[in-house]
Amino acid sequence: MNSFFDYKTVELTEKNGLPALKILDQTLLPNKVEYLELNTPESIFDAIYKLRVRGAPAIGVAAGYAVYVLTAIEADRLEKETGAETSPELMTFLDETADYLISARPTAVNLEWAVKRVVKAAKAAEKDFNFKAVTGGITEHGVGLNLRVVRALKEEAAAIHTEDIEMCRKIGENGLELLKPGMGILTHCNAGALATSGIGTALAPIYCGHEKGYDFKVYADETRPLLQGARLTSWEMSRAGVDVTLICDNMASTVMKQGKIQAVITGADRIAANGDAANKIGTSGVAILAKEYGIPFYVAAPSSTIDESCESGVDIVIEERPGEEIYKAWYEKPMAPEGVKTFNPAFDVTDHKYIAGIITEKGIWRP
């Protein structure tokens, strides 16, 4: 990560002698920088659901570590209670934990992808252990199934973390090919360092350009109702020394019409096989505006965000969240009458016809 990032969104730590997931609580930004150390299923589920950790890549890294942490603690409990180093019930716990964590954020494909990836590694370790036990193959003396599964989970979660950092850098370098010094760039929601464990996805090209002195002028939509643009994007870009201007969501058309924007880059939580992309609510409106003004609209996301089993955006499940987020969450007093009907989808889908290119770590996908 670059020198201008003095914080980490996700990492592994210990709490009371047991492994724990350490996250930067993003619900407290920009007013307070506070870390949480979590090692219970409920606390980790809550952190994902309530967006204490958020952004598709960061959720994936956190989820990978979470499965390891929870399974390691369960393995420790089983060994202390039974004295056994091989407990078949540990694999049942692993499956149940995986399903529980995936249910926290159904739209974010990286959550499911990361959980299934570490579980697959654990089951490969289980299969190898059982095969050697039956055939009399060489095994590590005194190491039962539980420890082998826990090791496999930790190694795979760490690999996801390392790959995420490298992925962000590659997205940044690939995306920078589309940009020129001095450009005005609009972004929606937060797909920067706070949404990943590296330099971000949508903001990665901006950071790569910033290192080279490109002098970009970034405009950040506030991104209602959770204000990720206002609270997070403007916070991290300001700390990095990037020229960033915060605007209300409904000002995007004005800055485009005034000629201040030459490119739009957003992230994505799930991309369908046909190129339709689900991202924070309001993204599709920005894309339509960009098309009207002749401004290229790019989506930047890791290739793991592309769901080939999902034919189009119609098939993407959109998470709906509590209406209180619209009129209560960021106000001392409610700014709408109590009991008013609300509709609060967390995401919308941008049709592929509005997308000039999808920037991944493997290159740029064009229509």
N, C-alpha and C positions, 0 to 999 in steps of 0.2 A: 504494500500500500504506500501511497505517496507521503512525503514528509508533512504535507499540510493537513493530514488527517490525524488528529490526536485522540481518537476514540475508536473502539471496536464495537460492532453491533452484536456479534455472537462469538462466544468462545467457550471452551471447556474449563471447568474449575472443580474445586472440592468444597463441600459444605458438611461440617461435622464428621469429617473422615470419610465421607461418601462422595462419589462423583456428582457433579451438578452442572446444569446449563446456566451460563452467565449471559445475560442480555442487557443491552442498553434500553431502558424503558422509554419508548418513543412517545408515549402519551403525555409525558411530562415536559417534552421539548416545546418551545425553545427556552423555557424559563428555568428548567432544572435538569442537570445531567446526573442521572442516578441509575445504578446497575442493580439488577435483580439476580439472585442465585436460586435456581429452582430445581427441585428434584422429587416432585410428586406429580402424578398424572394430572390431577386437577389444576395445579398451579401452572403447568406447562400448557395445558389445553386453554386455560383462561388467558394466558399471555398471548397465544396465537389468535384466539377469537377476538380479544379486546384490542388487538393491534399494538400490544406492547412491543412485539417483534413483528415486522411487516415488510412487504416487498417480496415478490416471488422467490428470488434467489436466497435471501436471508431466511425466509421461512423454511426453504429446503435444507439449508445448513443447520438451522436450529432443530428441525424435525429429525434429521439424521442423528445428531448428538442426543436428542431427547430419547429416542428409542434405545440407544446405548445406555444412557444414564439410568433409565427406569428398569431396563432388563438387568443391568449390573447390580442394582440395589435388590431386585427380587432374587437374583441368584445368591447374593450374600445372605439374604433372609432364609432362603431354602436350606443352604448349607448349615447355617447356625441351628436351625430347627431340627434338621434330619441327619446332619453329618454326612450327607451324600454329595458327591461332586458331580453326579449325573442325575438330573431330575427331569423326566419327560414333561412334567407340568410346566417347566420353564418355556417350552415352545408354545404351549397354549397361551400362556401369559403374553408372550411376544406377539402372537396373532391378534389377541384382544386389544393390546396396547396400540398396535398399528392401526386397527380400525377406528379406535377411539380418537387418536390424534388426527387422522385423515378427515374425520367428520367436522373438525373445527372450522375449516375454510374450504368449502367444496369447489369454489371456482379456481382457486390457485393450484394449477397442475403440478408445480414444483413440490408442493407439500406431499401429495400422493406419490410422485415420482421418487423423491428422496426416501420416504418411508419404505416403499416397496423395494428400493435398491438395497438398503441395509438389511432388510428382512431376507432378501434373496441371498445375500452373502452369509447370513447366519444359518440359513437352511443348507447352504452348500457345505458349511463347516459341520453341521449335524450329519449330513449324508456321508461325508468323508470319515467322520468318527465312527459311525455305525458300520461302514464298509470294512474299515480296518479291524473293528472289534470282531466282526464275523469271520473275516479271512485270516486273521492273525497277522495283519500287516504291522509295520513299524509305527508305533505311537509314542508320543511324548510321555515319558514315565510320570505317573502321578497326576496327570492333567485330565480331568473328566470333561464331560460334554459341556457343562455349564460354563466353565472358563473358556473353552474353545469358542463357544457362541458369543460370549461377551467380547472376546478379543476380535472376532470377525466384525462385530458391530462397530467397535471403536475404530478399527482400521478403515472400514468403508466410510464411516462418517467423516473421519479425518481426510480421506481422499476427496470426498464431496467438497469439503471446505477448501482444500488446496486448489481443486479444479475451479471453484467459483472465483477465487482471486485471479487465477490465470485467465478465465473466461472473460471477466470484466475488462482486463487489459486488452485482450484481443478485440473485443467489441469496440472499445475506445479507438484502437488503431484503425480498424476497418471503417468505423463511422466517420473518422476524421477525413477520410478520402472524399467524403461528400461535402465537406465544408471548406470555406475560405476565410482567411483572416478578416476580422472586423464584422463578421456576419451578426445579424440579430437573430436570436434563436428563441422560440417559444417552447415551453414544456408544461405538461399538465401532471398533477399529482407529484409523487417523489419516486424517482428511479435512479437514485444516486448511491453514494456510499452507505447511506442509512438503510437502503433497501437490499443491500448485498453485504458480502464480507470483503469486497474489494473496492474499486472506484466507481461502481455503479454500472448501469446498463445505458439508459437514455442519456445520463449525464456523463458517461465515460468519455465520449468523443470531445465533450466540452473540456473536461479535465486534461485530456491528452493535448488539446489545443492550447489550453492555459499554460501548460508546461513549456510549450514552444513559443509563447508570447503572441498568440493569435488575437488577443484582445476582443473576444466575443462579447456581445451585449445580450445577456440572457433575460428573458421575461418569464416570470413564473406565475402561472395561474394560482389563485389561492386554493382552489379545489375543494369546494364545499361537498358534503357537510363536515368532513373531518379535517379539512384545512391542511392537508399534507403539503401542499405547495407553500402555504404561508408559514406553517410551523417548522417544516422540515427542509424543503428545498432551499428556501431563502436563508435558513440557518446554516446549512452545511456549505452552501456556495459562498456565503459571506465569510465564513471561517477560512475557506480556501483562497480567499482573495479574488474571487471571480466577480465581475461587474454584473450584479443581478438586480432587477427591478421587479417588485411584487405588484401584481395587478389583480383586480377582481375577475372572476370567471367571465362575466359579461362584458369585459373590456377587450377580449381577444380580437373581436372584429375591428375595433377602432385602431389598435396598434398595427394590425395587418393592413388596413386601408391607408394608414399614414406611411406605409413603406418601411416600418421599423423591423419587420420580420422577413427573413429570407429562407428560413427553414423551421420546421416543427419536428421535434423528436419526443416521443413518449415511450414508456415501457409497455409491457403486456403481462397479464397473468395466465392467459391461455391463448394459443393461436391454433385455429382450425387448419385442417389439411389444405383448404382452398385459399388460405391467407387471411380470412376474417380474424380479427384480433379483439379479445376482451381485455379491457383495461378499466381503470377507475372511471366512475360515472362522470360524464361530461366530455370524455375523449372523442366520441363519435361526432359531437357537435363541432369540436375544434377541427377535426379532419374535414368535415363538410365545408367549413369556412375557408380552410386552407385551399381546398379545391377551387372554390369560387374565386379566390384572389390569385390563383396560379402559383401557390407556394407549395413546395414539396413537403409531404407529410411522411415521416419515417417512424417505424416502430423498431426499437432496440430491445432484444431479449435473447437469453441463452437458447440454444437449440432444444434443450430439455423442455422448454415452454411450448414447443410445437407438439400438439396432440394429434397424431396421424389417425387415431381411431375416431376422431371427431371430424365429420365431413365438412361442416360449415358452422358459422356462428349460431345458427338456429339450434344446434345441438349442445351448445354450451350452457350449463346450468348457472344461472345468475343468483348469487347470494343476496337475500334481502335482510336488511338489518333493522334494529329497533328505530321507530320514528323519533324517539327522544333525541337521537343524534342530530336531527335537523334543527330542533328549536330549543334544546336544553343544554346540550353537552358543553358549549363554550360560552355560556352566558350566566351572569350572576342571577338573573331572573329569566323565566321562560319568555321567549320573544314571540310566542304564539299562544292562543287560548288553550288551556288544559283540555285534553280530550279531543282536540282537532284530528281529523283523519289525516294520515300521512302515508306516503309511498316512498320507500327508501331502498332502492336497489343499489348495491355497492358498486356494480360495474355496468358498462354498456358494451356493445359490440360494434366495432368499426368495420364496415364492409370493405372487402379487399380492393374494391375499385377506387377507394380514396387513398390507398397506401402506395407511395412511390417506391418503397423498398423496405425490407425487413433485415435489420442489421443483426447478425449473430456472430459468435466467435469463429464460425467456419467461413464467413464471408457475407456478402449482401445478396439477398434473394429479391429479385425484381419480378414485376408482374409477367 
